[in-house]
Amino acid sequence: MASFVIEGGYRLSGEIIPQGAKNEALQVICAVLLTPEKVTIRNVPDILDVNNLIQLFREMGVKVERLTTDTYTFQADNINLDYLNTEDFIRKSTALRGSIMIVGPLVARFGKALIPKPGGDKIGRRRLDTHFVGIQKLGAQFSYNEARQVYEIKADRLKGTYMLLEEASVTGTANILMASVLAEGKTTIYNAACEPYLQQLSAMLIEMGARITGVGSNLLTIEGVSSLKGCTHTILPDMIEVGSFIGMAAMTGSDITIKNVSYDKLGIIPESFRRLGITVEQREDDIHVPTHDSYEIDTFIDGSIMTIADAPWPGLTPDLLSVFLVVATQAVGSVLIHQKMFESRLFFVDKLIDMGAQIILCDPHRATVIGLGNRFKLRGSNLVSPDIRAGIALLIAAMSAEGTSRIHNIDQIDRGYQNIDKRLNSIGARITRL
């Protein structure tokens, strides 16, 4: 199991370019299954989750060619559906939660799919109901093979319908959207997720010939078509990585410029960091974070404690709450972090407490952070990364701490962050991979 050794207390300086968006990449790569024609995707991040999905597609028979370090072509003109019944497919797709999004495209185009209970981060209950109920409403039949622990899905012909989603699930909406573009007739999806990732997926599907209206809203209307063609698509910069770099710069007292961030797609993220007292300057499509000797958490107008909570887009993404929490530990003032979506995502705070942070874990969903300002620095510690987002938060904490820290299980960080040690070392970090 690989580890990072981090020498804390060093300031960063220079420019850094965010990788392509992990969450978007998983969606648009699954969409290549909807057409037998060649699809080119640019700005693909070189991270474990994406690489594992691409390898899974190779095993399924998708022709994959890597043109450059971040550009791939995919052609799904000869899919081996028998591979879905193999133990190799079940094992590989179980370890990759993003594999759930192959169900919609496979059922829409081939009339059948098979998927095991997917894996991913251990951050609490992550329901599949939205995926399954939505695709069932389009006419698919689901059965669960308890002996193999796999879901088997079949459909003679999907037919459009109206549906009101119980939750605005991003991956659930993506799965249903991909299934509905080849369904017969009109599909209406209400309470659809509308994150930039979904907007990007919709734009790609429209370029492939899909007929989708309402993109960017929570009401999508799809007129089914008989087939889709190939296209070329470019993935957005990863907003989670952009937010991670903003928090990292402030907490380490660094002066950095984050290049080519697609600022208009970041939503509430920059303003949320400003509420922690962090200066976030927009320079055309770049973000500049100047050196902070200190930063002070804002309060509400009536003087009550600031609350930062996740919410469906255009609210704050839950993937950044771990970063907000760790950055608040070195602010002046207090803040309540409310993680509404996942009940285990805040459990990494015990590691921050061991480093000297003052945090009260109120319950599985809420933590109160008492910022220490410049009075006390975090101290180096021996840490374990429990999931992708907690992993980057612990890395930020270690970089700001006094002394040396070691983070184990960094495969979790590698799942979502491309060559993060090399990229940060190039602007002044001291991170050694063991």
Protein Blocks (a to p, Z undefined) as FASTA:
>chain_A
ZZddddehiaceddddddddfklmmmmmmmmmmpcbdcddehiacdfklmmmmmmmmmno
pacddfblmbccdddfbccfklmmpmklmmmmmmpmklmmmmmmmmmmnopacddddebj
debjcdfklmmmmmmmnopacdddfklopacdddfbacddddddfbdcfklmmmmmmmmm
mpgcjdddehiafbfklmmmmmmmmmnopacehihiabdcddddfbdcdddddddddfkl
mmmmmmmmmmnopacddehkllmlnommmmmmmmnopacddehjaccddddfbdcddddf
kopacdddddddfbdcfklmmmmmmmmmmmgcddddddfkbmklmmmmmmmmmnopacdd
fblmbccdddekjmbccdddddddfbfklmmmmmmmmmmpgcjdddehklmmmmmoghkl
mmmmmnopacddZZ
